[in-house]
Amino acid sequence: MSDSLKLATFLPYRCVNLAERVSQALSRIYVRQFGIDIPQWRILATLAEHRSLLARDIGRITHMDKVRVSRAVKALQGRELLSREVSPQDSRAAILTLTPEGRDLYQRIAPLAREWEQRLLEPLSQEEREMLFEVFGKLDQRIGEIEQAQE
């Protein structure tokens, strides 16, 4: 077996490129129609799912760094799409929650995002879709095991 690495068959490279293409293609919906960018959408969707979170938890869930989260939060606050309250446990941290306007925007974008996802997955059978998400789950779990072993 050769030690050479071919990017076309190197899983990390393929995953990053596919994820970036998917994210950029989907973002055309909410950038053009609603004027929010990818980090802002990720925060809206995360808060819609979790109700309220600290900014650091959003960063952990979405794998975005502090600066991206902070900029997106500031932009969303400026549009009054999320509210920010000082955490009673840590005065340096803020609890973030969607405002009614933020929930409304999320509810307008989410069906369009789901529809886009269905169009993307259309060539796959139901069995292939289930297998795809099963593989994602196994790889995600394995990454956690590898990271834990490296600590």
C-alpha positions in Angstrom: 0.0 0.0 0.0 1.3 3.4 -0.9 1.9 6.1 1.7 0.8 8.8 -0.7 -2.4 10.6 0.2 -5.0 11.4 -2.5 -7.4 14.1 -1.5 -10.2 12.7 -3.6 -10.2 9.6 -1.4 -9.1 11.1 1.9 -12.2 11.1 4.2 -11.5 14.3 6.2 -11.0 16.3 3.0 -14.1 14.9 1.3 -16.2 15.6 4.4 -15.1 19.1 4.8 -15.6 19.9 1.2 -19.0 18.4 1.1 -20.1 20.1 4.3 -18.9 23.4 3.0 -20.7 23.0 -0.3 -23.9 21.9 1.5 -23.7 24.8 3.9 -23.0 27.4 1.1 -25.8 26.0 -1.1 -28.4 26.0 1.7 -27.3 29.5 2.9 -28.5 31.0 -0.4 -32.1 30.5 0.9 -31.7 32.5 4.1 -29.0 35.0 2.9 -31.0 36.2 -0.1 -34.5 36.0 1.4 -33.9 36.8 5.0 -30.6 38.6 5.2 -28.9 36.4 7.7 -25.6 34.6 7.3 -24.5 31.0 8.1 -23.4 31.7 11.8 -26.6 33.6 12.5 -28.7 30.7 11.0 -26.9 28.2 13.1 -27.6 30.2 16.3 -31.3 30.7 15.3 -31.6 26.9 14.7 -29.7 26.0 17.9 -31.8 28.3 20.1 -35.0 27.1 18.4 -34.1 23.6 19.4 -32.7 24.3 22.9 -34.8 27.3 23.9 -32.0 29.2 25.8 -28.2 28.7 26.0 -25.0 30.4 27.0 -22.9 31.6 24.1 -20.2 29.1 25.0 -22.7 26.3 24.7 -23.8 27.5 21.3 -20.1 27.5 20.3 -19.7 23.9 21.5 -22.9 22.6 19.9 -22.3 24.4 16.5 -18.4 24.0 16.5 -18.1 27.8 15.9 -15.3 29.8 17.7 -16.1 32.5 20.2 -15.5 35.3 17.7 -18.0 33.9 15.1 -20.6 33.3 17.9 -20.1 36.8 19.3 -20.4 38.6 16.0 -23.5 36.6 15.0 -25.1 37.2 18.4 -24.4 40.9 18.2 -26.0 41.0 14.7 -29.1 39.0 15.8 -29.5 41.2 18.8 -29.2 44.3 16.6 -32.2 42.9 14.6 -34.0 42.1 17.8 -34.1 38.4 17.0 -32.6 37.3 20.2 -32.4 38.5 23.8 -29.5 38.4 26.1 -29.7 38.2 29.9 -26.9 38.0 32.4 -26.6 34.5 33.9 -27.4 34.4 37.6 -24.6 31.8 38.0 -21.9 33.7 36.2 -22.2 37.5 35.7 -19.7 37.2 32.8 -21.9 34.9 30.8 -25.2 35.7 29.1 -28.2 33.5 28.5 -29.4 33.8 24.9 -33.0 33.2 23.9 -34.9 33.9 20.7 -37.4 36.8 20.8 -40.8 36.3 19.3 -39.4 37.9 16.1 -36.5 35.4 16.1 -38.9 32.4 16.6 -41.0 33.7 13.7 -38.0 34.1 11.4 -36.8 30.6 12.3 -40.3 29.2 11.6 -40.3 30.9 8.2 -36.8 29.5 7.3 -37.0 26.0 8.7 -39.6 24.6 6.2 -37.5 26.0 3.3 -34.4 24.4 4.8 -36.2 21.0 5.2 -37.5 21.3 1.6 -34.0 22.0 0.4 -32.7 19.0 2.4 -35.3 16.7 0.8 -34.2 17.9 -2.7 -30.6 17.1 -1.8 -31.5 13.6 -0.5 -33.9 12.8 -3.4 -31.5 10.5 -5.2 -31.1 8.3 -2.1 -33.5 5.6 -1.2 -35.0 5.6 2.3 -32.6 2.7 3.2 -29.6 4.8 1.9 -30.8 7.8 3.9 -31.0 5.8 7.1 -27.6 4.2 6.4 -26.1 7.6 5.8 -27.2 8.9 9.2 -26.2 5.7 10.9 -22.7 6.1 9.4 -22.6 9.7 10.5 -23.5 8.6 14.0 -20.8 5.9 14.1 -18.1 8.3 12.8 -19.1 10.9 15.3 -18.9 8.4 18.1 -15.5 7.2 16.9 -14.2 10.8 16.8 -15.2 11.2 20.4 -13.4 7.9 21.4 -10.3 9.0 19.5 -10.3 12.4 21.2 -10.8 10.9 24.6 -7.9 8.5 24.1 -5.7 11.4 23.1 -6.4 13.4 26.3 
